[in-house]
Amino acid sequence: MPKLPSQRPLFDIPDDIAYFNCAYNSPQLNEAQRRLIEGVHSKSHPWQRTAQSFFEDAETVRRLSADIFGGDADGYAVVPAASYGLSTAARAVEPRLKAGDRILVIAEEFPSIVLPWRRTAQETGAVIVTVTTPADGDWTQAILDNIDASVKVVAVSSCHWTNGAYIDLMRIGAACRAAGCILVVDATQTLGAMPFSVDEVQPDFLVAAGYKWLLCPYGFSLLYVAPRWRDARPLEESWLARSNAEDFTALVKYSDTYMPGAHRFDVGEKCTATILPGAVAALEQIKTWGVDNIAETLAALNARIATHLAGLGCRLPQDAQRCPHMFGVQLPASCTGNLVAELKARNIYISQRGNALRFAPHLHVSAQDVERLLTSLGELIA
């Protein structure tokens, strides 16, 4: 039995909608919506806004993030997108690279984790090396096999975004430390839905877009920066990141001293009234549920769906190479229809990325949703 019952009452999802597509975009919690609306209304009364209002929600986000994912609260920065955080990492790392150094990425990676390193390689003469798709589906071993003394940066996702293929970051983190590599992780497709510990993996930089498994508003993302990088040059020079920022009467006394920790890497306008309240609500709920409980519950849901798909002749990754919360399958050759569109016509939502049909439920999914999905799959996959 799943560890958590369906949490559908906490979301605004009509009964006739069966949504299995959180790897694309998660539904919003009702409490997050309430706080976001309250935040929008607060902009109508700017006289009630104090200097401290510019900082409070961001500090709450840092504390919650450390509570849930480990590391210290001062290590977290508030950024608007995964691409912003990854570009921040690339800018910080760039002075350490020289011509011929290798930057390791994986095949068919999401563009946000590749494009900043292409620019860095262009600027420094470093070389991007792409780990090819392993025939046996074991991405972890394929990455480990390519780490050597010539590799200076390993930039990988926490699972493969197209199909949820598992990547063991603890083993990769240990290998990077042994080889002296810089580890940059895009955890967008796992953070909040799969157990993760900053303290165990020890990434140099960790980035996650908030609008997927973190259940946060679009426009909010997290960046964790390891202590040894917190003196690096940020992507922008924000007055809100300076030591005198809370004293609005002294802002013309320009400070050259940054706030401690990763504060210097915050985006300048953190949308404290209009976005961060929703992010705080989402992180509070994830902390209440517990990531281990979320993962166990979603694993049970996905196991049932996967078993049904296997019985219909679909090809799935081995259990050991699948993440608990999302997975991809390949249809049998005899199935030539557009399954995504056919399911959508029945108000059932999945997605396709590459050659994989991707199933990605969250705790809003009900027993009725699963039954509708399984029945439809049986009728549509011939």
C-alpha positions in Angstrom: 0.0 0.0 0.0 1.2 3.5 -0.7 2.6 5.3 2.3 0.5 8.4 1.8 -3.2 8.5 0.7 -4.2 10.6 -2.3 -3.7 14.3 -1.5 -6.1 15.5 -4.1 -8.1 17.8 -1.8 -4.9 19.9 -1.5 -5.0 20.7 -5.2 -7.5 22.2 -7.6 -7.9 19.3 -10.0 -11.3 18.5 -11.4 -12.5 14.9 -10.9 -12.5 14.2 -14.7 -8.8 15.1 -15.0 -6.2 12.3 -14.6 -2.8 14.1 -14.6 0.4 12.0 -14.9 2.7 14.7 -16.2 4.5 16.4 -13.3 7.9 16.0 -15.0 6.4 18.6 -17.4 4.7 20.9 -14.9 3.3 20.2 -11.5 -0.2 21.3 -10.4 -0.2 24.0 -7.8 -1.2 23.5 -4.2 -4.3 25.4 -3.1 -2.4 26.9 -0.2 0.3 28.1 -2.6 -2.4 29.7 -4.7 -4.0 31.4 -1.7 -0.6 32.9 -0.6 0.2 34.0 -4.2 -3.1 35.8 -4.5 -2.5 37.4 -1.1 0.9 38.5 -2.3 -0.5 40.0 -5.5 -3.0 42.0 -3.4 -0.3 43.3 -1.1 1.3 45.1 -4.1 -1.8 47.4 -4.1 -0.7 48.6 -0.6 3.0 49.4 -0.9 2.9 51.6 2.2 2.5 48.5 4.2 5.7 47.0 2.8 8.8 47.3 5.0 12.5 46.9 4.2 12.5 43.5 5.9 9.7 42.4 3.5 12.4 42.2 0.8 14.3 39.5 2.7 12.0 37.5 4.9 10.6 35.0 2.4 14.0 34.3 0.9 15.4 33.5 4.3 12.5 31.1 5.0 13.2 29.4 1.6 16.8 28.9 2.6 15.9 27.4 6.0 13.3 25.1 4.5 15.6 23.9 1.8 18.3 23.1 4.3 15.8 21.2 6.4 14.6 19.1 3.5 17.7 18.6 1.4 20.6 19.1 3.7 23.5 21.5 3.6 23.4 24.8 5.5 20.7 27.5 4.9 23.3 30.0 3.9 24.3 27.8 1.0 21.1 28.3 -0.9 20.4 31.1 -3.3 17.0 32.1 -4.8 17.2 32.2 -8.6 14.5 32.5 -11.3 15.4 29.5 -13.4 17.6 26.4 -13.6 19.3 28.1 -16.6 20.2 31.1 -14.4 21.7 28.8 -11.7 23.6 26.7 -14.2 25.0 29.9 -15.9 26.0 31.1 -12.4 27.9 27.8 -11.9 29.6 28.1 -15.3 30.7 31.7 -14.6 32.1 30.7 -11.2 34.0 27.7 -12.7 35.3 29.4 -15.9 38.4 31.0 -14.4 39.6 27.5 -13.3 39.5 26.0 -16.8 42.1 26.1 -19.5 42.4 24.8 -23.1 42.1 21.1 -23.4 40.2 20.6 -20.1 37.2 18.3 -20.5 33.7 19.1 -19.4 31.5 15.9 -19.2 27.8 15.9 -20.1 25.5 13.1 -21.1 23.7 12.4 -24.4 20.3 14.0 -25.0 20.7 16.2 -22.0 18.3 19.1 -21.4 19.6 22.2 -23.1 19.9 24.3 -19.9 22.7 22.1 -18.6 24.6 22.0 -21.9 24.4 25.5 -23.3 26.3 27.4 -20.5 29.2 24.9 -20.8 29.3 25.3 -24.6 29.8 29.0 -24.0 32.4 28.3 -21.3 34.2 25.9 -23.6 34.3 28.6 -26.3 35.7 31.1 -23.9 38.4 28.9 -22.4 39.3 26.3 -25.0 37.9 23.5 -22.9 36.3 20.6 -24.6 32.8 19.2 -24.1 32.8 15.4 -24.0 29.4 13.7 -24.3 28.7 10.3 -22.6 26.8 8.2 -25.2 23.6 6.5 -24.2 24.6 3.2 -22.6 23.3 0.0 -24.3 22.5 -1.5 -21.0 20.7 1.6 -19.6 23.3 2.1 -16.8 24.0 5.8 -16.9 25.8 5.8 -13.6 28.5 3.3 -14.8 28.7 5.0 -18.2 29.5 8.4 -16.5 32.0 6.8 -14.1 33.8 5.1 -17.0 34.4 8.5 -18.5 35.8 10.3 -15.4 39.6 10.6 -15.4 42.3 13.2 -14.7 41.5 15.2 -17.8 37.9 15.8 -16.7 37.6 19.0 -14.8 33.8 19.4 -14.7 31.1 16.8 -14.5 27.7 18.5 -15.3 24.9 16.0 -15.0 21.2 15.7 -14.2 20.0 13.7 -11.2 18.1 11.4 -13.6 17.7 11.4 -17.4 15.0 14.0 -18.0 13.5 12.1 -21.0 12.7 8.9 -19.2 13.6 9.1 -15.5 16.6 6.8 -15.9 18.4 6.6 -12.5 21.8 8.3 -12.0 23.6 7.4 -8.7 24.8 10.8 -7.6 26.5 9.5 -4.4 28.8 7.3 -6.5 29.4 10.0 -9.0 30.1 12.6 -6.3 32.7 10.2 -4.7 34.4 9.7 -8.0 34.5 13.4 -8.7 36.1 14.1 -5.3 38.7 11.3 -5.9 39.5 12.7 -9.4 39.4 16.4 -8.3 36.5 17.1 -10.6 33.9 19.9 -10.1 30.4 18.4 -9.8 27.5 20.4 -11.1 24.0 18.8 -10.7 20.7 19.8 -12.3 18.2 18.1 -9.9 15.1 19.6 -11.5 13.6 16.2 -12.3 14.1 14.7 -8.8 14.4 17.3 -6.1 11.4 17.0 -3.9 10.2 13.7 -5.2 13.2 11.4 -4.6 15.5 11.3 -1.5 18.6 13.5 -1.9 21.2 14.8 0.6 23.5 17.6 -0.2 25.8 16.4 2.6 26.1 12.9 1.1 26.5 13.9 -2.6 28.6 17.0 -1.9 28.0 18.8 -5.2 29.9 21.9 -6.0 26.7 23.4 -7.4 23.1 22.0 -7.3 20.3 23.6 -9.3 16.6 22.8 -9.5 13.7 24.5 -11.3 10.8 24.9 -8.9 7.8 24.3 -11.1 8.1 20.5 -11.4 8.6 18.3 -8.3 9.1 21.1 -5.9 5.5 22.2 -6.6 6.6 25.8 -6.7 5.4 28.7 -8.9 7.0 29.2 -12.3 9.8 31.7 -12.0 11.3 30.2 -8.8 14.3 27.9 -8.7 16.9 26.9 -6.1 20.7 27.0 -6.3 23.0 25.4 -3.7 26.6 26.5 -3.7 29.3 24.5 -1.8 31.4 26.6 0.7 34.5 26.6 -1.4 32.7 28.5 -4.2 30.9 31.2 -2.1 33.5 33.8 -2.9 33.1 33.4 -6.6 31.9 36.1 -8.9 28.0 36.1 -9.1 26.1 36.4 -12.4 24.8 39.8 -11.5 25.7 42.6 -9.0 22.6 43.1 -6.9 22.4 45.7 -4.2 20.1 43.3 -2.3 23.1 40.9 -1.9 25.3 43.6 -0.2 26.0 44.0 3.5 24.0 47.2 3.9 21.0 46.2 1.9 18.5 46.2 4.8 19.3 49.9 5.6 17.5 51.7 2.8 18.8 55.1 4.1 22.4 54.0 3.4 22.1 52.5 -0.1 24.1 55.4 -1.6 27.0 54.3 0.6 27.8 51.6 -1.9 29.0 48.4 -0.2 31.7 46.2 -1.7 30.9 43.5 0.9 28.5 40.7 0.0 26.1 39.1 2.4 27.5 35.8 3.7 27.1 32.4 2.1 25.4 32.1 -1.2 23.3 35.3 -0.9 25.5 36.9 -3.5 24.1 34.5 -6.1 20.5 35.5 -5.6 18.7 37.0 -8.5 18.2 40.8 -7.9 14.4 40.9 -7.8 13.4 37.8 -5.9 9.7 38.6 -6.4 9.3 38.4 -2.6 5.6 39.4 -2.7 4.4 37.7 -5.8 6.3 34.4 -6.2 8.1 33.5 -3.0 5.0 33.1 -0.8 3.9 30.3 -3.1 7.3 28.6 -2.9 7.3 28.8 0.9 3.9 27.1 1.0 5.1 24.3 -1.4 8.3 23.7 0.6 6.4 23.6 3.8 4.1 20.9 2.4 7.0 18.8 1.1 8.6 19.0 4.5 5.3 17.9 6.1 4.9 14.9 3.8 8.6 14.0 3.8 10.5 13.3 0.6 11.0 9.6 1.6 7.2 9.2 2.0 6.6 11.0 -1.3 9.0 8.7 -3.2 7.7 5.5 -1.6 4.1 6.5 -2.5 4.9 7.4 -6.1 7.0 4.3 -6.5 4.0 2.1 -5.6 1.8 4.0 -8.1 4.4 3.7 -10.8 5.1 0.0 -10.1 1.4 -0.7 -10.8 1.4 1.3 -14.0 4.7 -0.2 -15.2 3.5 -3.8 -14.6 0.4 -3.1 -16.7 2.5 -1.6 -19.5 4.9 -4.6 -19.5 1.9 -6.9 -19.8 0.9 -4.9 -22.9 4.3 -5.5 -24.5 5.9 -2.2 -23.8 9.7 -2.0 -23.2 10.7 -0.6 -19.8 14.1 0.0 -18.1 15.1 -2.5 -15.4 13.7 -1.7 -11.9 17.2 -0.8 -10.6 17.6 1.8 -13.4 14.3 3.6 -12.8 13.6 6.5 -10.4 10.7 6.0 -8.1 8.6 9.0 -9.2 8.8 8.9 -13.0 9.7 6.5 -15.8 9.7 6.2 -19.6 8.5 3.3 -21.8 8.7 2.4 -25.5 5.6 1.1 -27.1 5.5 -2.1 -29.0 6.1 -1.8 -32.7 2.5 -2.7 -33.5 1.3 0.4 -31.7 1.4 3.1 -34.4 -1.1 5.6 -33.0 -0.4 8.9 -31.1 -1.0 7.6 -27.5 -0.3 11.0 -25.9 -3.1 12.6 -28.0 -5.4 9.7 -27.6 -5.1 9.8 -23.8 -5.5 13.5 -23.8 -8.8 13.1 -25.6 -9.9 11.2 -22.6 -8.6 13.8 -20.1 -5.6 11.7 -19.2 -2.3 13.4 -19.5 1.2 12.0 -20.0 4.0 13.3 -22.3 6.6 12.1 -24.8 10.3 13.0 -24.6 12.6 11.6 -27.2 11.4 8.0 -28.0 10.0 7.5 -24.5 6.4 7.9 -23.2 6.9 9.5 -19.8 4.7 8.8 -16.8 5.1 11.2 -13.9 2.3 11.2 -11.2 2.3 13.1 -7.9 0.3 12.7 -4.7 -2.8 14.3 -6.3 -3.4 11.1 -8.3 -6.4 9.1 -7.1 -7.3 5.4 -7.4 -9.9 6.4 -9.9 -7.2 8.1 -12.0 -5.0 5.0 -12.1 -8.0 2.8 -13.1 -8.9 5.1 -15.9 -5.3 5.2 -17.1 -4.9 1.4 -17.0 -8.2 0.8 -18.8 -7.3 3.3 -21.5 -3.9 1.9 -22.0 -5.4 -1.6 -22.4 -7.8 -0.3 -25.0 -5.3 1.9 -27.0 -2.2 -0.3 -27.1 -2.8 -3.0 -29.6 
